[in-house]
Amino acid sequence: MLNIALPKGRLGEKVYSMFEEAGFDCPSIKENNRKLTFENSELGIRFFWVKPSDVAIYVERGAADIGVAGKDILLEYKPDVYELLDLKMGVCKMAVAAPANFRDNRSRALKVATKFANIAKEHYAGEGREIDIIHLNGSIELAPILGLSDVIVDIVETGRTLKENGLEVVEDVAPISARLIANKASTKFKSEIIDRITFALSKTVK
Ligand code: PRP
């Protein structure tokens, strides 16, 4: 059985549709219940839904052979997995944003609010800029509005959240989208089915 971890939620449903289109479906997944695992024994695959930020942990530890995770999570946690394919879904970017009138005062550390501390640290290390990380878990846009931080490092999709809160992108950090990832040992021991799935999915990437 090949175990496949999918991210719970709207992105996960779109990702499942790609698997379906690629011929790796599992009809019982559409039943309206609270089950978390779904098998297609003829194809030898089992899907399960996990919190999007947990997919990489399941795959790294081998509880899932393959899975779909956002590039944001891969950049932040650097799990020891292979990235097989860019699914070009959930496309957005990691960016630095600040109030429209922001001017950097280089005589002191820049206060950066973010959920992605490692990405932010790496970004500013590359610029040689000293920073003070303020780790938040959500509604990051509030931080500069209330004076908690100078800037934020966060995901920008449509840009609407920034605009409606008087913020704007100062710098792009990295392009983000959903990636097919694989456990390293699984790519050796289950290479045949993983290759077939990767190839079939690559044909459905729009
Ligand atoms: C994400 C991100 C931004 C917003 C960007 O938030 O942190 O707040 O989406 O989307 P937009 O550019 O289309 O407006 P999410 O909904 O994941 O919530 P949270 O970070 O506040 O938990």
Residues whose N, C-alpha, C, O or C-beta is under 5 A from the ligand:
A	BS01	PRP	N137 G138 S139 I140 D154 I155 V156 E157 T158 G159 R160 T161 L162
